[in-house]
Amino acid sequence: MSDDTENEVIVGYIIQREDEEGDVTFWHPENEWQEDPNEGEFYEDAGEADATAKALQEGDSATITVEVVYEDDEDPEEDEEDKA
């Protein structure tokens, strides 16, 4: 069985929270839970992300997970061409 992420480069981790209604937010230490994943804290160390997520999970009924962030393999020049 082949995994699509098998050849992807992991660049870091982000902490995600999904509540009972299915709303997803992302953790930032200064601003707390943010709706935009780009506003969430980016962790380069999996251990630090896991420890933070574990601490956040205590006393919270929502599901808190550490999500892997993969390297963007899109060519920035292609993005510019798409905008033109």
N, CA, C and O atoms as a CHARMM CRD file, in Angstrom:
* protein
*
  336
    1    1 MET  N      0.84400  -1.17400   0.00000 PROA 1      0.00000
    2    1 MET  CA     0.00000   0.00000   0.00000 PROA 1      0.00000
    3    1 MET  C      0.88900   1.23700   0.00000 PROA 1      0.00000
    4    1 MET  O      1.81500   1.32700   0.80500 PROA 1      0.00000
    5    2 SER  N      0.62700   2.17700  -0.87600 PROA 2      0.00000
    6    2 SER  CA     1.44100   3.37500  -1.01700 PROA 2      0.00000
    7    2 SER  C      0.77300   4.56000  -0.32700 PROA 2      0.00000
    8    2 SER  O     -0.42100   4.80700  -0.49700 PROA 2      0.00000
    9    3 ASP  N      1.55800   5.27600   0.44500 PROA 3      0.00000
   10    3 ASP  CA     1.06100   6.46000   1.15500 PROA 3      0.00000
   11    3 ASP  C      1.44000   7.69100   0.34600 PROA 3      0.00000
   12    3 ASP  O      2.60600   7.85100  -0.01600 PROA 3      0.00000
   13    4 ASP  N      0.46900   8.57400   0.05300 PROA 4      0.00000
   14    4 ASP  CA     0.72900   9.77000  -0.74400 PROA 4      0.00000
   15    4 ASP  C      1.74200  10.69100  -0.08300 PROA 4      0.00000
   16    4 ASP  O      2.42300  11.45000  -0.77400 PROA 4      0.00000
   17    5 THR  N      1.85700  10.64100   1.24100 PROA 5      0.00000
   18    5 THR  CA     2.78300  11.51700   1.95700 PROA 5      0.00000
   19    5 THR  C      4.15200  10.86200   2.14700 PROA 5      0.00000
   20    5 THR  O      5.03200  11.43000   2.79300 PROA 5      0.00000
   21    6 GLU  N      4.32300   9.68200   1.58900 PROA 6      0.00000
   22    6 GLU  CA     5.54900   8.91600   1.76800 PROA 6      0.00000
   23    6 GLU  C      6.79300   9.69700   1.35000 PROA 6      0.00000
   24    6 GLU  O      7.81800   9.62800   2.02900 PROA 6      0.00000
   25    7 ASN  N      6.72100  10.42700   0.26100 PROA 7      0.00000
   26    7 ASN  CA     7.88100  11.15400  -0.25400 PROA 7      0.00000
   27    7 ASN  C      7.85400  12.64100   0.09300 PROA 7      0.00000
   28    7 ASN  O      8.69600  13.40300  -0.38100 PROA 7      0.00000
   29    8 GLU  N      6.90000  13.05200   0.90900 PROA 8      0.00000
   30    8 GLU  CA     6.77500  14.45200   1.29100 PROA 8      0.00000
   31    8 GLU  C      7.79600  14.79600   2.36900 PROA 8      0.00000
   32    8 GLU  O      8.13300  13.96500   3.21300 PROA 8      0.00000
   33    9 VAL  N      8.27800  16.02800   2.32700 PROA 9      0.00000
   34    9 VAL  CA     9.23200  16.49800   3.32400 PROA 9      0.00000
   35    9 VAL  C      8.46800  17.19400   4.45500 PROA 9      0.00000
   36    9 VAL  O      7.71000  18.13500   4.21800 PROA 9      0.00000
   37   10 ILE  N      8.67500  16.72200   5.68000 PROA 10     0.00000
   38   10 ILE  CA     8.03700  17.32800   6.85200 PROA 10     0.00000
   39   10 ILE  C      8.84200  18.56000   7.24200 PROA 10     0.00000
   40   10 ILE  O     10.05500  18.49100   7.44500 PROA 10     0.00000
   41   11 VAL  N      8.14100  19.69400   7.34300 PROA 11     0.00000
   42   11 VAL  CA     8.82300  20.93800   7.72300 PROA 11     0.00000
   43   11 VAL  C      8.48100  21.36600   9.14100 PROA 11     0.00000
   44   11 VAL  O      9.17100  22.20900   9.71400 PROA 11     0.00000
   45   12 GLY  N      7.42000  20.79500   9.72000 PROA 12     0.00000
   46   12 GLY  CA     7.05800  21.16800  11.07600 PROA 12     0.00000
   47   12 GLY  C      5.70700  20.61500  11.47700 PROA 12     0.00000
   48   12 GLY  O      5.18000  19.68000  10.87300 PROA 12     0.00000
   49   13 TYR  N      5.15600  21.23800  12.53500 PROA 13     0.00000
   50   13 TYR  CA     3.92100  20.73300  13.13700 PROA 13     0.00000
   51   13 TYR  C      3.05800  21.90500  13.58700 PROA 13     0.00000
   52   13 TYR  O      3.56900  22.98000  13.90100 PROA 13     0.00000
   53   14 ILE  N      1.74700  21.68700  13.61700 PROA 14     0.00000
   54   14 ILE  CA     0.80500  22.69000  14.09200 PROA 14     0.00000
   55   14 ILE  C     -0.22400  21.97800  14.96300 PROA 14     0.00000
   56   14 ILE  O     -0.58800  20.83400  14.69000 PROA 14     0.00000
   57   15 ILE  N     -0.69100  22.65200  16.00500 PROA 15     0.00000
   58   15 ILE  CA    -1.65700  22.04900  16.92300 PROA 15     0.00000
   59   15 ILE  C     -3.06800  22.45300  16.50800 PROA 15     0.00000
   60   15 ILE  O     -3.37400  23.63400  16.34600 PROA 15     0.00000
   61   16 GLN  N     -3.91200  21.44700  16.34000 PROA 16     0.00000
   62   16 GLN  CA    -5.27900  21.64100  15.85500 PROA 16     0.00000
   63   16 GLN  C     -6.27400  21.19900  16.92000 PROA 16     0.00000
   64   16 GLN  O     -6.05400  20.20700  17.61600 PROA 16     0.00000
   65   17 ARG  N     -7.36500  21.94000  17.03900 PROA 17     0.00000
   66   17 ARG  CA    -8.43300  21.60900  17.98200 PROA 17     0.00000
   67   17 ARG  C     -9.74000  21.49600  17.21100 PROA 17     0.00000
   68   17 ARG  O    -10.11700  22.41000  16.47800 PROA 17     0.00000
   69   18 GLU  N    -10.43200  20.36700  17.37900 PROA 18     0.00000
   70   18 GLU  CA   -11.74600  20.17500  16.76400 PROA 18     0.00000
   71   18 GLU  C    -12.76800  19.99500  17.87400 PROA 18     0.00000
   72   18 GLU  O    -12.66700  19.06900  18.67900 PROA 18     0.00000
   73   19 ASP  N    -13.76200  20.89600  17.91400 PROA 19     0.00000
   74   19 ASP  CA   -14.76500  20.82600  18.97700 PROA 19     0.00000
   75   19 ASP  C    -15.91100  19.89800  18.58300 PROA 19     0.00000
   76   19 ASP  O    -15.90700  19.29800  17.50800 PROA 19     0.00000
   77   20 GLU  N    -16.88300  19.79600  19.47200 PROA 20     0.00000
   78   20 GLU  CA   -18.01100  18.88300  19.27800 PROA 20     0.00000
   79   20 GLU  C    -18.82000  19.19400  18.02400 PROA 20     0.00000
   80   20 GLU  O    -19.42400  18.29400  17.44000 PROA 20     0.00000
   81   21 GLU  N    -18.83800  20.46200  17.60200 PROA 21     0.00000
   82   21 GLU  CA   -19.57700  20.87100  16.40300 PROA 21     0.00000
   83   21 GLU  C    -18.77100  20.67300  15.11900 PROA 21     0.00000
   84   21 GLU  O    -19.28300  20.91000  14.02500 PROA 21     0.00000
   85   22 GLY  N    -17.52100  20.24300  15.24600 PROA 22     0.00000
   86   22 GLY  CA   -16.67900  20.02700  14.08100 PROA 22     0.00000
   87   22 GLY  C    -15.88900  21.25600  13.66200 PROA 22     0.00000
   88   22 GLY  O    -15.22800  21.24100  12.62300 PROA 22     0.00000
   89   23 ASP  N    -15.95100  22.33200  14.46600 PROA 23     0.00000
   90   23 ASP  CA   -15.18700  23.53800  14.15700 PROA 23     0.00000
   91   23 ASP  C    -13.71500  23.29200  14.48400 PROA 23     0.00000
   92   23 ASP  O    -13.38000  22.77500  15.54900 PROA 23     0.00000
   93   24 VAL  N    -12.84800  23.67000  13.55100 PROA 24     0.00000
   94   24 VAL  CA   -11.41100  23.44900  13.70300 PROA 24     0.00000
   95   24 VAL  C    -10.71500  24.78800  13.92200 PROA 24     0.00000
   96   24 VAL  O    -10.95800  25.75700  13.20200 PROA 24     0.00000
   97   25 THR  N     -9.84000  24.82500  14.93600 PROA 25     0.00000
   98   25 THR  CA    -9.03100  26.00900  15.21500 PROA 25     0.00000
   99   25 THR  C     -7.59300  25.56800  15.46200 PROA 25     0.00000
  100   25 THR  O     -7.31400  24.38200  15.63500 PROA 25     0.00000
  101   26 PHE  N     -6.68400  26.54500  15.47400 PROA 26     0.00000
  102   26 PHE  CA    -5.26100  26.26600  15.56500 PROA 26     0.00000
  103   26 PHE  C     -4.63700  27.09100  16.68100 PROA 26     0.00000
  104   26 PHE  O     -4.95800  28.26900  16.83800 PROA 26     0.00000
  105   27 TRP  N     -3.74500  26.47800  17.45700 PROA 27     0.00000
  106   27 TRP  CA    -3.19100  27.08300  18.65300 PROA 27     0.00000
  107   27 TRP  C     -2.07700  28.08800  18.36900 PROA 27     0.00000
  108   27 TRP  O     -1.18500  27.84500  17.55700 PROA 27     0.00000
  109   28 HSD  N     -2.15500  29.21500  19.05600 PROA 28     0.00000
  110   28 HSD  CA    -1.07400  30.19200  19.10200 PROA 28     0.00000
  111   28 HSD  C     -0.96000  30.63600  20.55000 PROA 28     0.00000
  112   28 HSD  O     -1.96200  31.04200  21.13900 PROA 28     0.00000
  113   29 PRO  N      0.23900  30.57300  21.15200 PROA 29     0.00000
  114   29 PRO  CA     0.38900  30.86200  22.57700 PROA 29     0.00000
  115   29 PRO  C     -0.07300  32.25500  23.00200 PROA 29     0.00000
  116   29 PRO  O     -0.58300  32.41700  24.11000 PROA 29     0.00000
  117   30 GLU  N      0.09200  33.24600  22.15900 PROA 30     0.00000
  118   30 GLU  CA    -0.29900  34.61400  22.51400 PROA 30     0.00000
  119   30 GLU  C     -1.75400  34.90600  22.19700 PROA 30     0.00000
  120   30 GLU  O     -2.41100  35.64500  22.93000 PROA 30     0.00000
  121   31 ASN  N     -2.26200  34.34100  21.12100 PROA 31     0.00000
  122   31 ASN  CA    -3.62000  34.64800  20.66200 PROA 31     0.00000
  123   31 ASN  C     -4.61200  33.50900  20.88500 PROA 31     0.00000
  124   31 ASN  O     -5.78200  33.62000  20.51900 PROA 31     0.00000
  125   32 GLU  N     -4.14800  32.43000  21.47600 PROA 32     0.00000
  126   32 GLU  CA    -4.93600  31.23000  21.73500 PROA 32     0.00000
  127   32 GLU  C     -5.46100  30.60100  20.44400 PROA 32     0.00000
  128   32 GLU  O     -4.70600  30.48500  19.47800 PROA 32     0.00000
  129   33 TRP  N     -6.71800  30.19600  20.39700 PROA 33     0.00000
  130   33 TRP  CA    -7.23400  29.42000  19.26100 PROA 33     0.00000
  131   33 TRP  C     -7.64600  30.33900  18.10900 PROA 33     0.00000
  132   33 TRP  O     -8.45200  31.25400  18.27800 PROA 33     0.00000
  133   34 GLN  N     -7.06800  30.06600  16.93000 PROA 34     0.00000
  134   34 GLN  CA    -7.29800  30.86900  15.73200 PROA 34     0.00000
  135   34 GLN  C     -7.95300  30.01200  14.65300 PROA 34     0.00000
  136   34 GLN  O     -7.65900  28.82300  14.53500 PROA 34     0.00000
  137   35 GLU  N     -8.83900  30.61600  13.87100 PROA 35     0.00000
  138   35 GLU  CA    -9.51300  29.87500  12.79800 PROA 35     0.00000
  139   35 GLU  C     -8.59800  29.64200  11.58800 PROA 35     0.00000
  140   35 GLU  O     -8.74600  28.64600  10.87900 PROA 35     0.00000
  141   36 ASP  N     -7.66500  30.55200  11.35700 PROA 36     0.00000
  142   36 ASP  CA    -6.77000  30.47200  10.20300 PROA 36     0.00000
  143   36 ASP  C     -5.52200  29.66500  10.57800 PROA 36     0.00000
  144   36 ASP  O     -4.80900  30.04000  11.50900 PROA 36     0.00000
  145   37 PRO  N     -5.24600  28.56400   9.86900 PROA 37     0.00000
  146   37 PRO  CA    -4.06000  27.77400  10.21100 PROA 37     0.00000
  147   37 PRO  C     -2.76100  28.56900  10.07600 PROA 37     0.00000
  148   37 PRO  O     -1.77400  28.25200  10.74000 PROA 37     0.00000
  149   38 ASN  N     -2.75000  29.58000   9.24000 PROA 38     0.00000
  150   38 ASN  CA    -1.55600  30.41200   9.09000 PROA 38     0.00000
  151   38 ASN  C     -1.29800  31.27400  10.32200 PROA 38     0.00000
  152   38 ASN  O     -0.20000  31.80500  10.49300 PROA 38     0.00000
  153   39 GLU  N     -2.30600  31.41200  11.18000 PROA 39     0.00000
  154   39 GLU  CA    -2.16700  32.18400  12.41700 PROA 39     0.00000
  155   39 GLU  C     -1.74600  31.30100  13.59400 PROA 39     0.00000
  156   39 GLU  O     -1.44600  31.80900  14.67500 PROA 39     0.00000
  157   40 GLY  N     -1.72300  29.99100  13.38900 PROA 40     0.00000
  158   40 GLY  CA    -1.32400  29.06900  14.45100 PROA 40     0.00000
  159   40 GLY  C      0.18000  29.05300  14.63200 PROA 40     0.00000
  160   40 GLY  O      0.93200  29.43000  13.73300 PROA 40     0.00000
  161   41 GLU  N      0.60900  28.61200  15.80200 PROA 41     0.00000
  162   41 GLU  CA     2.03900  28.50100  16.10500 PROA 41     0.00000
  163   41 GLU  C      2.62300  27.34400  15.30900 PROA 41     0.00000
  164   41 GLU  O      2.05600  26.25200  15.28500 PROA 41     0.00000
  165   42 PHE  N      3.75500  27.58300  14.66000 PROA 42     0.00000
  166   42 PHE  CA     4.45000  26.57100  13.88100 PROA 42     0.00000
  167   42 PHE  C      5.57300  25.99400  14.74100 PROA 42     0.00000
  168   42 PHE  O      6.43300  26.72900  15.22500 PROA 42     0.00000
  169   43 TYR  N      5.55700  24.69300  14.92500 PROA 43     0.00000
  170   43 TYR  CA     6.57400  24.01200  15.72900 PROA 43     0.00000
  171   43 TYR  C      7.49400  23.21900  14.81100 PROA 43     0.00000
  172   43 TYR  O      7.03400  22.47600  13.94500 PROA 43     0.00000
  173   44 GLU  N      8.79900  23.38600  15.00900 PROA 44     0.00000
  174   44 GLU  CA     9.76500  22.60000  14.24300 PROA 44     0.00000
  175   44 GLU  C     10.07900  21.27800  14.93000 PROA 44     0.00000
  176   44 GLU  O     10.55300  20.33300  14.29800 PROA 44     0.00000
  177   45 ASP  N      9.80800  21.22200  16.24200 PROA 45     0.00000
  178   45 ASP  CA    10.12400  20.04400  17.03900 PROA 45     0.00000
  179   45 ASP  C      8.83600  19.29400  17.40500 PROA 45     0.00000
  180   45 ASP  O      7.94300  19.85700  18.03700 PROA 45     0.00000
  181   46 ALA  N      8.75100  18.04000  17.00800 PROA 46     0.00000
  182   46 ALA  CA     7.55500  17.23300  17.27400 PROA 46     0.00000
  183   46 ALA  C      7.32800  17.04700  18.76700 PROA 46     0.00000
  184   46 ALA  O      6.18400  17.05800  19.22000 PROA 46     0.00000
  185   47 GLY  N      8.39100  16.87500  19.53500 PROA 47     0.00000
  186   47 GLY  CA     8.26600  16.68400  20.97500 PROA 47     0.00000
  187   47 GLY  C      7.65400  17.89700  21.66500 PROA 47     0.00000
  188   47 GLY  O      6.81100  17.75800  22.55100 PROA 47     0.00000
  189   48 GLU  N      8.08400  19.08000  21.25400 PROA 48     0.00000
  190   48 GLU  CA     7.53200  20.30500  21.82900 PROA 48     0.00000
  191   48 GLU  C      6.05200  20.45300  21.47800 PROA 48     0.00000
  192   48 GLU  O      5.23900  20.83100  22.32200 PROA 48     0.00000
  193   49 ALA  N      5.71300  20.15300  20.22800 PROA 49     0.00000
  194   49 ALA  CA     4.31200  20.23000  19.79700 PROA 49     0.00000
  195   49 ALA  C      3.46500  19.22700  20.56600 PROA 49     0.00000
  196   49 ALA  O      2.36600  19.56000  21.00900 PROA 49     0.00000
  197   50 ASP  N      3.96100  18.00000  20.73000 PROA 50     0.00000
  198   50 ASP  CA     3.21800  16.96600  21.46900 PROA 50     0.00000
  199   50 ASP  C      3.00900  17.36100  22.92500 PROA 50     0.00000
  200   50 ASP  O      1.91800  17.18300  23.46600 PROA 50     0.00000
  201   51 ALA  N      4.05400  17.89900  23.56400 PROA 51     0.00000
  202   51 ALA  CA     3.94500  18.30100  24.96800 PROA 51     0.00000
  203   51 ALA  C      2.93800  19.44200  25.13100 PROA 51     0.00000
  204   51 ALA  O      2.15600  19.45100  26.08200 PROA 51     0.00000
  205   52 THR  N      2.96000  20.39200  24.21300 PROA 52     0.00000
  206   52 THR  CA     2.01900  21.51400  24.26600 PROA 52     0.00000
  207   52 THR  C      0.59400  21.01300  24.05900 PROA 52     0.00000
  208   52 THR  O     -0.32000  21.42000  24.77700 PROA 52     0.00000
  209   53 ALA  N      0.40300  20.13700  23.08700 PROA 53     0.00000
  210   53 ALA  CA    -0.93200  19.59200  22.81400 PROA 53     0.00000
  211   53 ALA  C     -1.45700  18.81200  24.01500 PROA 53     0.00000
  212   53 ALA  O     -2.63700  18.90600  24.35000 PROA 53     0.00000
  213   54 LYS  N     -0.58800  18.04700  24.65800 PROA 54     0.00000
  214   54 LYS  CA    -1.00400  17.26900  25.82900 PROA 54     0.00000
  215   54 LYS  C     -1.45600  18.20600  26.95200 PROA 54     0.00000
  216   54 LYS  O     -2.46500  17.95000  27.61000 PROA 54     0.00000
  217   55 ALA  N     -0.71300  19.28300  27.16700 PROA 55     0.00000
  218   55 ALA  CA    -1.08500  20.24700  28.20600 PROA 55     0.00000
  219   55 ALA  C     -2.40400  20.93400  27.86700 PROA 55     0.00000
  220   55 ALA  O     -3.22700  21.17000  28.75200 PROA 55     0.00000
  221   56 LEU  N     -2.60800  21.25500  26.59800 PROA 56     0.00000
  222   56 LEU  CA    -3.84400  21.91400  26.17500 PROA 56     0.00000
  223   56 LEU  C     -5.04800  20.97900  26.30200 PROA 56     0.00000
  224   56 LEU  O     -6.16200  21.43100  26.56800 PROA 56     0.00000
  225   57 GLN  N     -4.82400  19.68500  26.11100 PROA 57     0.00000
  226   57 GLN  CA    -5.91300  18.71200  26.14900 PROA 57     0.00000
  227   57 GLN  C     -6.50900  18.56100  27.55000 PROA 57     0.00000
  228   57 GLN  O     -7.69300  18.25900  27.69900 PROA 57     0.00000
  229   58 GLU  N     -5.67900  18.77500  28.57500 PROA 58     0.00000
  230   58 GLU  CA    -6.14900  18.63200  29.94600 PROA 58     0.00000
  231   58 GLU  C     -7.28400  19.61700  30.22900 PROA 58     0.00000
  232   58 GLU  O     -7.11100  20.83000  30.10400 PROA 58     0.00000
  233   59 GLY  N     -8.42800  19.09200  30.60300 PROA 59     0.00000
  234   59 GLY  CA    -9.57500  19.93200  30.92800 PROA 59     0.00000
  235   59 GLY  C    -10.33900  20.43700  29.71700 PROA 59     0.00000
  236   59 GLY  O    -11.23000  21.27300  29.86200 PROA 59     0.00000
  237   60 ASP  N    -10.01300  19.95300  28.53000 PROA 60     0.00000
  238   60 ASP  CA   -10.70100  20.39000  27.30800 PROA 60     0.00000
  239   60 ASP  C    -11.40700  19.18500  26.70800 PROA 60     0.00000
  240   60 ASP  O    -10.78200  18.14600  26.49400 PROA 60     0.00000
  241   61 SER  N    -12.69800  19.30900  26.43300 PROA 61     0.00000
  242   61 SER  CA   -13.46500  18.18500  25.88800 PROA 61     0.00000
  243   61 SER  C    -13.28400  18.02600  24.37700 PROA 61     0.00000
  244   61 SER  O    -13.69200  17.01300  23.80900 PROA 61     0.00000
  245   62 ALA  N    -12.67800  19.01500  23.72600 PROA 62     0.00000
  246   62 ALA  CA   -12.44600  18.93500  22.27800 PROA 62     0.00000
  247   62 ALA  C    -11.27700  17.99000  21.99000 PROA 62     0.00000
  248   62 ALA  O    -10.52300  17.62200  22.89000 PROA 62     0.00000
  249   63 THR  N    -11.14600  17.61000  20.73200 PROA 63     0.00000
  250   63 THR  CA   -10.04100  16.75800  20.30500 PROA 63     0.00000
  251   63 THR  C     -8.88600  17.64800  19.85400 PROA 63     0.00000
  252   63 THR  O     -9.03100  18.44500  18.92700 PROA 63     0.00000
  253   64 ILE  N     -7.75200  17.50700  20.51100 PROA 64     0.00000
  254   64 ILE  CA    -6.57400  18.30000  20.17500 PROA 64     0.00000
  255   64 ILE  C     -5.51100  17.36400  19.62800 PROA 64     0.00000
  256   64 ILE  O     -5.14100  16.38200  20.27100 PROA 64     0.00000
  257   65 THR  N     -5.02200  17.67800  18.42900 PROA 65     0.00000
  258   65 THR  CA    -4.03600  16.83000  17.76900 PROA 65     0.00000
  259   65 THR  C     -2.88600  17.67400  17.22800 PROA 65     0.00000
  260   65 THR  O     -3.01500  18.88200  17.02600 PROA 65     0.00000
  261   66 VAL  N     -1.77100  17.00900  17.00400 PROA 66     0.00000
  262   66 VAL  CA    -0.63500  17.63300  16.34900 PROA 66     0.00000
  263   66 VAL  C     -0.67500  17.19000  14.88800 PROA 66     0.00000
  264   66 VAL  O     -0.64400  15.99600  14.58900 PROA 66     0.00000
  265   67 GLU  N     -0.74200  18.15400  13.99800 PROA 67     0.00000
  266   67 GLU  CA    -0.80600  17.86000  12.56700 PROA 67     0.00000
  267   67 GLU  C      0.54100  18.14700  11.91100 PROA 67     0.00000
  268   67 GLU  O      1.20300  19.13500  12.23000 PROA 67     0.00000
  269   68 VAL  N      0.92800  17.28600  11.00900 PROA 68     0.00000
  270   68 VAL  CA     2.18500  17.44700  10.29100 PROA 68     0.00000
  271   68 VAL  C      2.01500  18.49500   9.19400 PROA 68     0.00000
  272   68 VAL  O      0.99400  18.53200   8.50800 PROA 68     0.00000
  273   69 VAL  N      3.02500  19.34300   9.04100 PROA 69     0.00000
  274   69 VAL  CA     3.04700  20.33100   7.96200 PROA 69     0.00000
  275   69 VAL  C      4.11800  19.88200   6.97400 PROA 69     0.00000
  276   69 VAL  O      5.28500  19.71700   7.33000 PROA 69     0.00000
  277   70 TYR  N      3.69700  19.68800   5.72800 PROA 70     0.00000
  278   70 TYR  CA     4.61200  19.23500   4.68500 PROA 70     0.00000
  279   70 TYR  C      5.11900  20.40200   3.86400 PROA 70     0.00000
  280   70 TYR  O      4.47000  21.44400   3.76500 PROA 70     0.00000
  281   71 GLU  N      6.28000  20.21200   3.28100 PROA 71     0.00000
  282   71 GLU  CA     6.86800  21.22500   2.41600 PROA 71     0.00000
  283   71 GLU  C      5.95200  21.48600   1.23000 PROA 71     0.00000
  284   71 GLU  O      5.40600  20.55700   0.63500 PROA 71     0.00000
  285   72 ASP  N      5.79100  22.76300   0.89400 PROA 72     0.00000
  286   72 ASP  CA     4.97800  23.14700  -0.25600 PROA 72     0.00000
  287   72 ASP  C      5.79100  22.85800  -1.50300 PROA 72     0.00000
  288   72 ASP  O      6.81800  23.49300  -1.74300 PROA 72     0.00000
  289   73 ASP  N      5.33000  21.89600  -2.29900 PROA 73     0.00000
  290   73 ASP  CA     6.10000  21.51600  -3.47700 PROA 73     0.00000
  291   73 ASP  C      5.67300  22.26800  -4.73300 PROA 73     0.00000
  292   73 ASP  O      6.12900  21.96300  -5.83500 PROA 73     0.00000
  293   74 GLU  N      4.79500  23.25000  -4.55800 PROA 74     0.00000
  294   74 GLU  CA     4.36300  24.03400  -5.70600 PROA 74     0.00000
  295   74 GLU  C      5.44400  25.02900  -6.08400 PROA 74     0.00000
  296   74 GLU  O      6.14300  25.56400  -5.22200 PROA 74     0.00000
  297   75 ASP  N      5.57400  25.26900  -7.36600 PROA 75     0.00000
  298   75 ASP  CA     6.54000  26.23100  -7.87600 PROA 75     0.00000
  299   75 ASP  C      5.96000  27.62900  -7.74300 PROA 75     0.00000
  300   75 ASP  O      4.88800  27.90000  -8.28400 PROA 75     0.00000
  301   76 PRO  N      6.65400  28.53900  -7.02400 PROA 76     0.00000
  302   76 PRO  CA     6.11700  29.89500  -6.85100 PROA 76     0.00000
  303   76 PRO  C      5.87200  30.61100  -8.18600 PROA 76     0.00000
  304   76 PRO  O      4.98000  31.45500  -8.28000 PROA 76     0.00000
  305   77 GLU  N      6.65200  30.28200  -9.20900 PROA 77     0.00000
  306   77 GLU  CA     6.45000  30.89100 -10.52300 PROA 77     0.00000
  307   77 GLU  C      5.10900  30.48800 -11.10500 PROA 77     0.00000
  308   77 GLU  O      4.46200  31.28300 -11.78600 PROA 77     0.00000
  309   78 GLU  N      4.68700  29.25900 -10.84200 PROA 78     0.00000
  310   78 GLU  CA     3.37800  28.80800 -11.32500 PROA 78     0.00000
  311   78 GLU  C      2.26800  29.59700 -10.68400 PROA 78     0.00000
  312   78 GLU  O      1.27500  29.91100 -11.34100 PROA 78     0.00000
  313   79 ASP  N      2.41400  29.93000  -9.39400 PROA 79     0.00000
  314   79 ASP  CA     1.40900  30.73700  -8.70400 PROA 79     0.00000
  315   79 ASP  C      1.29300  32.10800  -9.35600 PROA 79     0.00000
  316   79 ASP  O      0.18300  32.61100  -9.53100 PROA 79     0.00000
  317   80 GLU  N      2.39900  32.71400  -9.71400 PROA 80     0.00000
  318   80 GLU  CA     2.39300  34.03400 -10.35200 PROA 80     0.00000
  319   80 GLU  C      1.71800  33.95000 -11.71500 PROA 80     0.00000
  320   80 GLU  O      0.97100  34.84900 -12.10400 PROA 80     0.00000
  321   81 GLU  N      1.98700  32.86000 -12.44100 PROA 81     0.00000
  322   81 GLU  CA     1.38000  32.68200 -13.76300 PROA 81     0.00000
  323   81 GLU  C     -0.13600  32.50800 -13.62900 PROA 81     0.00000
  324   81 GLU  O     -0.89300  33.01300 -14.45900 PROA 81     0.00000
  325   82 ASP  N     -0.57700  31.79900 -12.59300 PROA 82     0.00000
  326   82 ASP  CA    -2.00000  31.58100 -12.37800 PROA 82     0.00000
  327   82 ASP  C     -2.72800  32.87900 -12.09600 PROA 82     0.00000
  328   82 ASP  O     -3.89000  33.03400 -12.47200 PROA 82     0.00000
  329   83 LYS  N     -2.04800  33.82600 -11.42800 PROA 83     0.00000
  330   83 LYS  CA    -2.66600  35.11300 -11.08100 PROA 83     0.00000
  331   83 LYS  C     -2.76900  36.02500 -12.28800 PROA 83     0.00000
  332   83 LYS  O     -3.61800  36.91600 -12.31900 PROA 83     0.00000
  333   84 ALA  N     -1.92300  35.82000 -13.27500 PROA 84     0.00000
  334   84 ALA  CA    -1.90100  36.70600 -14.45000 PROA 84     0.00000
  335   84 ALA  C     -3.05700  36.43100 -15.37900 PROA 84     0.00000
  336   84 ALA  O     -3.18800  37.08600 -16.41300 PROA 84     0.00000
